[in-house]
Amino acid sequence: MGDPTGIGPEIIVRAWLDPIVHQVCRPVVIGRPVIFRRAAEMIGAKFSVIELDSLSRSDTLESIRREGDEHSPPPLLCFVAGSEAADEATKPCIDARGGAAAHDALVVAANAAIAGDLDAIVTAPLHKVALHEAGHDWPGHTELLAHLCGVDQYAMMLYLPPGKSDRGGPAGLGVVHVTLHMALREVFQHLRVDAIFEKIELAQIAFTKLRRSLGLPPCPALAVAALNPHAGEGGLFGDEESRLIVPAVDRAIERGWNVVGPLSVDTLMPAAVAGKYDAVIAMYHDQGHIALKLLDMFDAVNITLGIPIIRTSVAHGTAHDIAWQGRARASGMVQAILTAARLGVPANVD
């Protein structure tokens, strides 16, 4: 559900109205039913919200779904999670009750996916300050999911699915981040050869699977961004390229992967947008986020790599400035759902 004070409930309800969502998967919403009824009423959605007390893989969900007819959307199936206090978090502002609701829904969803009751999870946005005010000291979804899954090697990948011009090659375009939610001054101390190589490896695995799911040869082309302007200009602007990035790239090349770098990001991104590379490995958060969000913020998908479950999300925030006004766009949520369904297709990874 994400934070109920933001646009999460609205974009979920709008996505539920899109027939393609029901063609590719059997969706279930996790959160507070009262909030989704309120969001449906706000946009005039004509479907009921049915509360579920189980996520078991039985025919129950299908029989409930058949309560609708072919000319109306199916009822929204909501597995109840979180405290009733969240139902009172109605103003679009930072509210600890909203942070708690986002946390509780994510924990329920992640545990259900780990147990095999769900094939994938898609998350609406949370607000990091509200999460902290609720007593949960996590920088965001990605780090909390890694903790719940018990993994140390993970990454965020922003992904533009294929289908539009200027968004990469036939498999789309991804940006994987070596460092993520931290102050810029801390980036340098977290950059290590092993950390950079791990993110190259995660990008290789992710795009091998994505390309196979799209019927493409499983041989992604990856480019690693430099940290400093002009890739350090031969050491004039820093030695991180020669000292940290080159050894990681060389290790990946030794594995037989199609990897180049370090490349200056200002020339790398136009080449990637033109389809030369499937994915870019960025050194820090804004180096990747700004480029992809300029291309298409509302269709971009956030994919968590390195965890044993499939998780995607929208690439935007809670948008308190337009929340609960009936103005939110659901295209990013729809793309996140479609991408999660695509990633759920079984495929071996070399």
C-alpha positions as CSV (number, residue, x, y, z in Angstrom):
1,M,0.0,0.0,0.0
2,G,2.8,2.4,0.8
3,D,2.1,5.6,2.8
4,P,-1.7,6.2,2.8
5,T,-1.2,10.0,3.1
6,G,0.4,10.0,-0.3
7,I,-0.8,9.0,-3.8
8,G,-0.2,5.3,-3.3
9,P,-3.9,4.3,-2.7
10,E,-5.0,6.3,-5.7
11,I,-2.5,4.9,-8.2
12,I,-3.2,1.4,-6.9
13,V,-7.0,1.9,-7.5
14,R,-6.4,3.4,-10.9
15,A,-4.1,0.5,-11.8
16,W,-6.8,-2.0,-10.7
17,L,-9.1,-0.5,-13.3
18,D,-6.5,-1.2,-16.1
19,P,-7.5,-4.5,-17.9
20,I,-3.9,-5.3,-18.7
21,V,-3.1,-5.8,-15.0
22,H,-5.6,-8.6,-14.8
23,Q,-4.3,-10.2,-18.0
24,V,-0.8,-10.6,-16.7
25,C,-1.3,-11.5,-13.1
26,R,-3.7,-12.2,-10.3
27,P,-3.3,-9.1,-8.1
28,V,-4.0,-8.8,-4.4
29,V,-3.6,-5.6,-2.5
30,I,-2.1,-5.5,1.0
31,G,-3.1,-2.7,3.4
32,R,-6.1,-1.1,4.9
33,P,-9.5,-1.7,3.1
34,V,-11.0,1.5,4.4
35,I,-8.3,3.5,2.6
36,F,-8.9,1.8,-0.7
37,R,-12.7,2.3,-0.5
38,R,-12.0,6.0,0.1
39,A,-9.6,6.2,-2.9
40,A,-12.1,4.3,-5.1
41,E,-14.9,6.7,-4.1
42,M,-12.7,9.7,-4.8
43,I,-12.1,8.8,-8.4
44,G,-15.5,7.2,-9.0
45,A,-14.3,3.7,-9.4
46,K,-17.2,1.2,-9.5
47,F,-15.9,-1.9,-7.8
48,S,-16.2,-3.3,-4.3
49,V,-13.4,-3.9,-1.9
50,I,-13.4,-7.4,-0.4
51,E,-11.3,-8.2,2.7
52,L,-9.2,-11.4,2.6
53,D,-8.0,-13.2,5.7
54,S,-5.7,-15.5,3.8
55,L,-3.1,-15.3,0.9
56,S,-3.2,-19.1,0.3
57,R,-3.1,-20.3,-3.3
58,S,-6.6,-21.7,-3.5
59,D,-9.5,-21.2,-5.9
60,T,-11.1,-18.9,-3.3
61,L,-9.6,-15.8,-4.9
62,E,-10.8,-16.8,-8.4
63,S,-14.3,-17.4,-7.1
64,I,-14.4,-14.1,-5.4
65,R,-13.2,-12.4,-8.6
66,R,-16.0,-13.9,-10.6
67,E,-18.5,-11.9,-8.5
68,G,-18.0,-9.1,-11.1
69,D,-19.2,-9.3,-14.7
70,E,-17.3,-9.0,-17.9
71,H,-18.2,-5.3,-18.3
72,S,-17.1,-4.1,-14.9
73,P,-13.7,-4.3,-13.1
74,P,-13.3,-7.2,-10.7
75,P,-13.6,-6.5,-6.9
76,L,-10.4,-5.2,-5.3
77,L,-9.1,-8.0,-3.1
78,C,-7.4,-6.6,0.0
79,F,-5.5,-8.6,2.5
80,V,-5.7,-6.6,5.7
81,A,-2.4,-5.4,7.2
82,G,-1.5,-2.6,9.5
83,S,-3.2,-0.8,12.4
84,E,-6.6,0.8,12.3
85,A,-4.8,4.0,13.3
86,A,-3.7,4.4,9.6
87,D,-7.3,4.8,8.6
88,E,-7.3,8.2,10.4
89,A,-4.2,9.4,8.5
90,T,-6.2,11.4,6.0
91,K,-4.2,14.5,5.5
92,P,-1.5,14.6,2.8
93,C,1.4,15.4,5.1
94,I,4.1,13.6,7.1
95,D,2.4,11.4,9.6
96,A,3.9,8.6,11.7
97,R,0.7,6.6,11.2
98,G,1.3,6.6,7.5
99,G,4.9,5.5,8.0
100,A,3.8,2.7,10.2
101,A,1.2,1.6,7.7
102,A,3.7,1.5,4.9
103,H,6.2,-0.5,7.0
104,D,3.5,-3.0,8.2
105,A,2.2,-3.7,4.7
106,L,5.7,-4.2,3.3
107,V,6.7,-6.6,6.1
108,V,3.5,-8.7,5.5
109,A,4.1,-8.7,1.7
110,A,7.8,-9.6,2.0
111,N,7.2,-12.4,4.4
112,A,4.4,-13.8,2.2
113,A,6.7,-13.7,-0.8
114,I,9.5,-15.4,1.1
115,A,7.0,-18.1,2.2
116,G,6.0,-18.6,-1.5
117,D,2.4,-17.3,-1.1
118,L,3.1,-14.5,-3.5
119,D,5.1,-14.6,-6.8
120,A,6.1,-10.9,-6.6
121,I,5.4,-7.7,-4.7
122,V,4.9,-4.2,-6.0
123,T,5.2,-1.3,-3.6
124,A,3.6,2.1,-3.6
125,P,5.8,5.0,-2.3
126,L,6.6,5.6,1.3
127,H,7.8,8.7,3.0
128,K,11.2,8.2,4.7
129,V,10.6,10.8,7.4
130,A,7.2,9.3,8.3
131,L,8.9,5.9,8.4
132,H,11.5,7.2,10.8
133,E,8.8,9.0,12.9
134,A,7.0,5.6,13.2
135,G,10.2,4.2,14.8
136,H,11.6,2.3,11.8
137,D,15.1,3.4,11.2
138,W,15.5,2.4,7.5
139,P,16.6,4.7,4.6
140,G,13.8,3.2,2.4
141,H,12.1,0.1,0.9
142,T,15.3,-1.3,-0.5
143,E,17.3,-1.6,2.7
144,L,14.3,-2.9,4.7
145,L,13.7,-5.6,2.1
146,A,17.3,-6.6,2.2
147,H,17.1,-7.0,6.0
148,L,13.8,-9.0,5.8
149,C,15.4,-11.3,3.2
150,G,18.7,-11.6,5.1
151,V,21.0,-10.5,2.3
152,D,24.0,-8.2,2.3
153,Q,24.5,-7.8,-1.5
154,Y,21.6,-5.9,-3.0
155,A,21.0,-3.0,-5.3
156,M,18.3,-0.6,-6.6
157,M,17.8,-0.6,-10.3
158,L,15.8,2.1,-12.0
159,Y,14.4,0.6,-15.2
160,L,12.6,2.0,-18.3
161,P,10.7,-0.9,-20.0
162,P,10.9,-1.1,-23.8
163,G,8.1,0.2,-25.9
164,K,8.9,3.8,-26.4
165,S,11.6,5.6,-28.3
166,D,14.7,7.0,-26.6
167,R,14.7,4.6,-23.7
168,G,17.4,2.1,-24.6
169,G,17.4,-1.0,-26.6
170,P,14.9,-3.8,-27.1
171,A,15.1,-4.9,-23.4
172,G,14.7,-1.3,-22.1
173,L,17.3,0.5,-20.0
174,G,18.4,0.1,-16.5
175,V,20.6,2.0,-14.0
176,V,22.0,0.0,-11.1
177,H,23.5,2.0,-8.2
178,V,26.6,1.1,-6.3
179,T,25.8,3.4,-3.4
180,L,22.3,4.5,-2.6
181,H,20.6,6.4,0.2
182,M,23.5,8.3,1.9
183,A,25.1,11.7,2.1
184,L,27.2,12.5,-0.9
185,R,30.3,12.9,1.3
186,E,29.9,9.3,2.4
187,V,29.9,7.8,-1.1
188,F,33.7,7.8,-1.4
189,Q,34.2,5.6,1.7
190,H,31.6,3.1,0.4
191,L,33.1,2.6,-3.0
192,R,35.2,-0.5,-3.2
193,V,36.3,-2.9,-6.0
194,D,34.2,-5.7,-4.6
195,A,31.1,-3.4,-4.2
196,I,31.4,-2.2,-7.8
197,F,31.8,-5.7,-9.1
198,E,28.8,-7.0,-7.1
199,K,26.6,-4.4,-8.7
200,I,27.9,-5.3,-12.2
201,E,27.1,-8.9,-11.4
202,L,23.6,-8.1,-10.2
203,A,23.0,-6.1,-13.4
204,Q,24.2,-9.0,-15.5
205,I,21.8,-11.4,-13.7
206,A,18.9,-9.1,-14.0
207,F,19.2,-8.3,-17.7
208,T,20.0,-11.8,-18.6
209,K,16.6,-12.7,-17.1
210,L,14.9,-9.7,-18.6
211,R,16.2,-10.3,-22.1
212,R,15.1,-14.0,-21.9
213,S,11.6,-13.0,-20.8
214,L,11.4,-10.8,-23.9
215,G,12.7,-13.5,-26.2
216,L,16.1,-11.8,-26.7
217,P,19.5,-13.4,-26.6
218,P,20.7,-13.5,-23.0
219,C,23.8,-11.4,-23.5
220,P,23.4,-8.0,-22.0
221,A,25.7,-5.1,-22.7
222,L,26.7,-3.2,-19.6
223,A,28.5,0.1,-19.1
224,V,30.1,1.3,-15.9
225,A,30.0,5.0,-15.1
226,A,33.0,6.9,-13.9
227,L,32.9,8.7,-10.6
228,N,34.8,11.9,-11.4
229,P,34.2,14.4,-14.3
230,H,35.8,13.2,-17.6
231,A,36.5,9.8,-15.9
232,G,39.2,11.5,-13.8
233,E,41.0,12.9,-16.8
234,G,43.9,10.6,-16.4
235,G,44.1,11.2,-12.6
236,L,43.9,15.0,-12.7
237,F,40.4,14.9,-11.1
238,G,40.8,11.8,-8.9
239,D,42.2,8.3,-9.0
240,E,39.0,6.3,-8.1
241,E,38.6,5.2,-11.8
242,S,42.0,3.5,-12.0
243,R,42.1,2.4,-8.4
244,L,38.6,1.1,-7.9
245,I,36.5,0.9,-11.1
246,V,38.9,-0.5,-13.6
247,P,39.8,-3.5,-11.5
248,A,36.1,-4.3,-11.0
249,V,35.4,-4.0,-14.8
250,D,38.4,-6.2,-15.5
251,R,37.1,-8.8,-13.2
252,A,33.7,-8.8,-15.0
253,I,35.4,-9.1,-18.4
254,E,37.3,-12.1,-17.1
255,R,33.9,-13.7,-16.4
256,G,33.1,-13.3,-20.1
257,W,30.6,-10.5,-19.7
258,N,30.1,-7.7,-22.1
259,V,31.2,-4.8,-19.9
260,V,32.9,-1.5,-20.6
261,G,34.1,1.4,-18.4
262,P,34.7,3.5,-16.6
263,L,33.0,6.0,-19.0
264,S,32.2,9.6,-18.3
265,V,28.5,9.6,-17.5
266,D,27.6,12.7,-19.6
267,T,28.5,10.9,-22.8
268,L,27.6,7.4,-21.5
269,M,24.0,8.1,-20.9
270,P,23.2,9.4,-24.4
271,A,24.8,6.2,-25.8
272,A,22.7,4.1,-23.4
273,V,19.5,5.9,-24.3
274,A,20.3,5.2,-28.0
275,G,20.4,1.5,-27.2
276,K,24.1,0.8,-27.1
277,Y,23.9,-0.6,-23.5
278,D,21.2,-2.5,-21.6
279,A,22.3,-1.2,-18.2
280,V,24.5,1.5,-16.7
281,I,26.2,0.9,-13.3
282,A,26.2,4.3,-11.5
283,M,28.4,5.2,-8.6
284,Y,25.8,7.1,-6.5
285,H,22.1,7.8,-6.3
286,D,21.7,11.1,-8.2
287,Q,24.1,10.0,-11.0
288,G,21.6,7.5,-12.1
289,H,18.3,8.8,-10.8
290,I,18.5,12.2,-12.5
291,A,19.2,10.8,-15.9
292,L,16.5,8.2,-15.9
293,K,13.8,10.4,-14.4
294,L,14.5,13.1,-17.0
295,L,13.8,10.5,-19.6
296,D,10.5,9.3,-18.2
297,M,9.9,9.6,-14.5
298,F,6.3,8.3,-14.6
299,D,7.0,5.1,-16.5
300,A,10.2,4.2,-14.7
301,V,10.2,1.2,-12.5
302,N,12.3,0.6,-9.4
303,I,13.5,-3.0,-9.1
304,T,15.3,-4.5,-6.1
305,L,18.2,-6.7,-7.2
306,G,19.9,-9.4,-5.1
307,I,17.0,-10.4,-2.9
308,P,15.4,-13.9,-3.3
309,I,12.0,-12.4,-4.1
310,I,10.7,-10.2,-6.9
311,R,10.0,-6.6,-5.9
312,T,9.2,-3.7,-8.1
313,S,8.0,-0.2,-7.4
314,V,7.1,3.2,-8.9
315,A,10.1,5.6,-9.3
316,H,8.3,8.6,-7.7
317,G,7.5,9.6,-4.1
318,T,4.3,10.1,-2.1
319,A,3.6,13.4,-3.9
320,H,1.8,15.1,-1.0
321,D,1.3,18.2,-3.1
322,I,-1.3,16.3,-5.3
323,A,-2.4,13.5,-3.0
324,W,-6.1,12.8,-2.5
325,Q,-7.1,15.3,-5.2
326,G,-7.8,12.7,-7.9
327,R,-4.8,14.0,-10.0
328,A,-2.3,11.2,-9.7
329,R,-1.0,9.2,-12.7
330,A,-1.0,5.4,-12.5
331,S,1.3,4.7,-15.5
332,G,4.3,4.0,-13.2
333,M,2.3,1.6,-11.1
334,V,1.0,-0.3,-14.1
335,Q,4.5,-0.6,-15.5
336,A,5.8,-1.8,-12.1
337,I,3.1,-4.5,-12.1
338,L,3.9,-5.6,-15.7
339,T,7.6,-5.7,-15.0
340,A,7.0,-7.8,-11.8
341,A,4.9,-10.2,-13.9
342,R,7.6,-10.4,-16.6
343,L,10.3,-11.1,-14.0
344,G,8.1,-13.9,-12.6
345,V,8.6,-15.9,-15.7
346,P,10.9,-18.8,-14.8
347,A,14.3,-18.6,-16.5
348,N,17.7,-20.0,-15.9
349,V,20.5,-17.5,-15.6
350,D,24.0,-18.3,-16.9
